[in-house]
Amino acid sequence: MSQDGAAAMVSASLTATVTGTAAAAGTGIVPATVDRRISEPQSPATEIRNVNNNNGSRNDKSITNKNGNGTLMPPPPPPSQVFPTYSSHRLRLNPSADHKPDSYEDLQLDFSPLLFSSLERYLPPTLLNSSRETKVHYMREILLRYSTESERNRVQKHREYRQKIISNYQPLHRELYIMQASNFFVPSFLKAVSENTEESFRSIMSEPSPGVFAFEMLQPRFCEMLLAEVENFEKWVHETKFRIMRPNTMNKYGAVLDDFGLETMLDKLMEEFIRPMSRVFFPEVGGATLDTHHGFVVEYGMDRDVDLGFHVDDSEVTLNVCLGKQFSGGELFFRGVRCEKHVNSETQPEEILDYSHVPGRAVLHRGRHRHGARATTSGHRINLLLWCRSSVFRELRKYQKDCSGWCAECQREKKERQRQSVAATKLVLCYLLRFHFKISIMDAFVFLPSIRNY
């Protein structure tokens, strides 16, 4: 499903007010950066608990930019630049399909630039040909209605935190901060993405378990540079005694790459490389409409985090790439895809997968695919994680009444209901046959298949 198509589905179920259609258009309503830690399920009674990241965000309905960290808005317009006054800021129920939206990538906005481009098609017709500044002003006024004052204060504090880092930290490898695909990725990966077909993707992938894809992705030189950049950042943190925010409270080591300048490059990684693959393999969880990310590295070893508890990610699609170094242990273990309702349900034998990391090799899976990492028994292992999210999918989920088609337990429950329904229907028919033809229940069951078409 395309982003506009998914947004239109939501819009149809809402009113034309801001509260409805703005969200339907993909407003970037992104929960906090949260791992949801669970115990490896042995029985349905196992409990789940939320683990928040250190930016303190806990409101699932708050709008954040990228991983919850905004960037500075442009200064207020000069007096000569006066925006129209709108008595009621509203969006259209149906998008303007033929309208080509502007790009907002070059602006410093407090919401994702992708969000403004997506939302633009839902503007009133009279605004479609207005200046970009006018459209930004109109859409921002709508988006701000979703964000509480406390949330805006939190975003502002994180904005200031990030600005302090970027203003003082001197990058070691500046070439990392701009997407250079030919220098970052192996040729087979680039070729598959350029062809952009399911066949081309599958030609470079293995699928050791349904929904878990492994493939060669990063060049050794890129891994080395990124490792050196992270070490350089950590050295700066240590020397300046700057207190940084970790990726989440499950990891005491690691760093948020977005916070020290790599956000733009990782945005490109999501948009141009991960989203095309996710469109093919994960369309049912918003793979075609990924619009925000949270990028970070995690570190494991005897003097780092040793392992990672069983959990699900706060993402629709997760990219996990091993950067190195020399290590043993640290295997990923997967235990099936679950919705929120069934996150603690038992694991079926066919859902069990253990995967060993290889430097430069990537794993792509649904965020709701339950997983964890076993202990790294020697050496030092560092992984790049990119949590990719879809605001459209998250909005659609609010209106989902039936079971989740991507949750294995929901599907099992659905099949069991169908089985019970068929069994009940057969039983009723058998009793009808018994009393109508005066035959036994056993004979009715034998006779039933011959009348199934009547």
N, C-alpha and C positions, 0 to 999 in steps of 0.2 A: 504494500500500500504506500502511495506517495505521501509526502508530508502534507500537501494540500488536501489530498483525499482523506487522510486521517483527521485533519483539522475540520474538514467539512462534516465528517460524521459526528463529531462532537457538537459542532455548531447547530446541526439539525435538532439536537436534543436539548438545546438551551434557548433562552430568549435572546433578543438582540441587544440586551443590555451589556454593559462592560463586564459585569461579573460572569457572564456566560461566554460570549463569543471571544473576548480577549484571551481567556484561558484556552478556548478551543483552537485558537490560531497558533498555539504553541508559545505560551508566554514564558517559558523557561522556569516554571514553578518546580524548583529542584530542592529536595530535602537536604538536610545536612549531610556532610561526609560521614557516613555511618557504616561500620561493619555490624552485622547482626550476628553475634556469636551464639552458637548453639553447641550442645553436646552431641557427639556422634550418636544418632538416634538408635536406641534399642527398643524403646516402647514409646507410644504416643504421649506418655506423661512427661517426657523430657521437656524442660522449660527453655525458653529463649530469652536473651536479654540484649538490650541495645548498647552499643559501644560508640559513643560520639567522638568526633575529632576535636581537637583542642581549640577550634574557633568558637566553640560554645553554641553552635546552632542546633536547635532541637525541633524547630517548627517545620513540619512536613509541607506546609502550604506557603512557605516564604519563598520569595523570588530571590535568587542569587545569580551572580554572574560567574560563569564557568563553575568552579568548585566552591562557590560561596564567597568568592573574593572579588569585589568590584574594582574598577579603575576609575580614575577621576573623570568627572563630567567636564565638558567645555565650560569656560567662564560664561556668566550671563551675557546675553546679547546686548550690544550697545543700544542706547535709547532710540537710535534711528531705525533699529531693526525690531519692529513690533509685530508679534505674532497675533493672529486673529483670536478673538475670545469666543469660546464655544460654550453655549449654555449647557449642553449635554454631550460629553465625549462618548461616542458609541462607534461600534464597528458593524460591518455588514454581516448578515448570517452566512451568505455565500461569497466566496472569494472571487475576485476578478481574474479569471483563468488566463486571459491573454495579456495581463499586465506584467511587465518585467520590472521587478523591484530594484531599487538602488542598492548599492553595496555600502555598508557602514563600517567596514573593517578599519578605515583610516581614522575613525573618530574615537575619542576616549569617552566611553559611555559607562553608566552604572548598571547596564544590563547587557547581555550578550549581543554583539552585532548581528549574529545569525537570527536572533529573536526579532529584531526590527525588520530584517528582510522578509522573514516569514509572515510577520504581522501586517506588513504593508499591503498585501493583496486584499485584506479585509477592511481597508480604509473606505470611507464614503467616496463615491465617484468624484465629487468635487475636489477632493484632496489629492487624488492620484497623481496629478500633474503639477502639484505644488512643489516648492523648493524642498530640498532634503531637510533643511533645518526646521521648516514648518512641520514636516511629517514626523521628525524626531520629537519635536515638542508635543505634538498631539498624542503620539503613541506612548511617550514617557509618562504623560499625565494619567493615561489609563493604567499603565503598569504600576505606578506608584500606589494605586488604590489597593493593590494586592499586598503591599509591603507595610507592615506595622511600623510604628515609630521605633520600637525596641529593635526590630530587625534592621531598620535603616541605620540605627546607631551601631549595631554590631558590624554591619558591612563597612561603615565608615572607619571603625577602629581597625578592622582588618586591612582596609585600604591604606591607612596610615602605616600600619605594620609593614606591609609589602613595600611601600614607598621608601621606608627607611632602609630596607635591605637593598633594593635596587639602586638607591642613591649612593650607597657606601661599598657594596660588594663589587670587586673587579673580576669579571669573568676570566677564566684561564683560556678557554677555547671559544672565541666569539663565533666561529663558524657553526657551532652547534645551535645557535639561537635563531638561525634562518634555515628553513627547510631546504636541504640539498639532497634530493632523493637519490641521485646517482652515487653520492658519496656515503649515504646512510644505509641503503638497502642492497641486498644481494640481487643479481640480475634476474634470477628466476621469479622472485617476488615482484619486481618491477614489471616484468613481462606479463605476469598473470593479472595484475591490477590494470595495466594499460588495455588488455583485451577485454577485461571486465565482463566475463561470462562465468557461469557456474562451472563449466568444463575447465576453463583456464585456472580457476581457483582450486578445483579438486585435483588438478594435475600436479600441484605442489604440496598438497596436504595429505596427511593421514588423519583418520577419525577413529582413534582407539576406543572410543565409547560414543554413543549417539550424542551429538551436540558439543563434543569436545574436539577441536581441530588443532593440529600441531603442524608447524611448517617453519622452514628456514626463512629468516627475515633480516637480521642485522649483520652488517659487515663487522669483522673483528676490530677494524680501526675505529669505527663508531663506538663500539662497546668500550674500547680503551679510553677514548676521549671523554665519554660520558662518565665513566668511573673516575677519571682524573678530575673532571669538573666537580663531581660530588665531593670528592676528597678535598679539593681546594675550598669549596664552600664550607665544609665542616671545619677545616683548619681556620678559616676566617671567623666562623662562629666561636671556636674555642679561644682564639686570640683576643677577640673583642668582647668575649663573655656575653654575646648576644643570645638571648633566650628565644629559640625558634619553636614553631609549632610542628609537632610530628604529624605524620599522615593520618593517624587515628590512635585511639587509646589502646589498641591491641598491639601496636608497635612502639617500643621505646627508642628504637633506632630507625634512621631513615630520614628523608627530607621531602618536602613538597616542592617539586620542580617548578610548578607554576609561580611559586612565591619569589623565586630569584631570577625570573626573566624568561623561562622556557615555555611560557603559556602559549605564545603565538605559534611556535614551532609545533607544539603538541596539538594545537587546534588543527593545523594543516594535516598532521598525521591522522587525526580522527576523520576529518572531512574527506580527504582525498584517498585514503588507503583503507581505513577500518570501516567506514560507512558503506562503501561499495560491497565489501565482503559481507557485512552484517545484513545488508539489504537482501542478499541471496540466502543466507543461512539462518537468520533470526528475524524474519519479517513479522512474526507473531508477537514479538516483544519490542517493536518500534525500531528494528534495525535500520529501516530506511529513513528514519527521522531523527537520528542521533544529532544533538545540537549543543550539548555541553559536556565537559569532561573534568576529571580530577586526576592529575598526573603526579606520580611520586615514585620514589625508590624505597625499598625495604632492605634491611641488612640482617643477615643471619650468621651465626658462628658462636664459638664458645664464649667470646667476649662481647657478643651482641645478642639480639633476640635468638633464642635457640630453635623454637618452633612456632607454629601459628595454630591457634585453636580452630575447631570446626565452626564454620560460619557461612553466611551468604554476603555478597557485596551489595553496596548501595549503588547499583548500576543496572542498566539493561544489558550491556555487553561489556565484558572485561577482557583486556589484552594483558597478558603476563609474559614478559620476555626476560630470560636469564641473561644478565650481562657478564657474569663470571663471579668469582675468580676460580681458584682451585678449591674444591670442596668435596666432601662425601656426605651422603645422606640428603636430607632436605626434600624428599619426594613429595609431590602433591598427591593428595588422595581425594577423589570425587565420589559423591554418594547420591546422585540423582537431583533433578530439578524440582523445586517445590514453590508453591505460592505461600503467602503469609500464613494462611490457615493450616497448611500441612507441613510447615517447616520442620517440625519435630517428629514427623511420621517415620515409620521404620524403613530401612533401606532394603530394596529387593536385590537378589543375587546378581541380576543382569546390570545393575547400576553401579557396581563396584569397579573402580579404576584407580590404579596407582601409576603415577607418571614421574619419570626421572628427568630432572632439568638438564639441558644442554646449552652452554653459552651461545648466544645468537639465535637460538630457536625460540619461537613464540607459541603460546597456547592462547586460543580464542574460545570463550565460552560465555554462556548467559550468566549475568550477575547472580541470578537466583539458583544457579547450580551449586549445591552444597559442596564445600571443599575445605581443605586445611593443608598444612604443611608439616611433615614429620621433622624430627630433630635433625639439624645439621651437625653431624658428629665430628667433623674436622674441617679445617680451612675456613674460608670466608665466602659466603654466597650473597650476591646483590642482584635484585630483580627490579625491572622497570614495570610499573603497573599503570595502566590507563583505564580508568572507569569511565565508560561512555554512557550518556544518559539521553533520554528522549522526553521532552516536556509534553509532546503530543500524546505519547503512549501513557504517561502518568496521568494525564487528564482523562483519557479514555477509560482507564481503570476505575475511575470514580463512578462510572455509569455502567460498569459491567455487572450484569445480573446472573449470568450463567457461570459455569465452572471455567477455570482457566485452561484453555486448550494446550498451553505449554507446560502445565503442571502434571507430572506423571501420576500423582496421587488423585488429582481431580479426574483424570482420565480413567483410572481404575475404578473410582467410585461411580462414574458415569456408566461404565460397562457393567458393573455389578447391578446398578439400578435397571439397566436394560435387561439383564439376565433374569432378575427377579420379576420384571414386568412380563417377560415372555413366559416364565414358569407359571405365573399367576393366571395368565390368559389360557395356557394349556390346561391348567387345573379346572378352570371354569368350564371350558369346552368339554372336558372329560365328564364332568358331572352332568352337563346338559345331555351328552350322548347316553350316559347311563340311564337317566330317567326317561329320555325320549325313545331310545331303542331297547331299553330294559337289558343293558349289557353291563358287565362288571367294569370296575375302574381299570383293571389290568387290560381287559379287552379294548377299552376306550383309548388307552394310551397307544395300543398297537394300531387301532383304527384311525387315530387322529391324523397321522401324516398323509393319509390318502384323501383327506378333505381340507387340507391346509389352503388350497387355492379357491375354496368356495366362500 
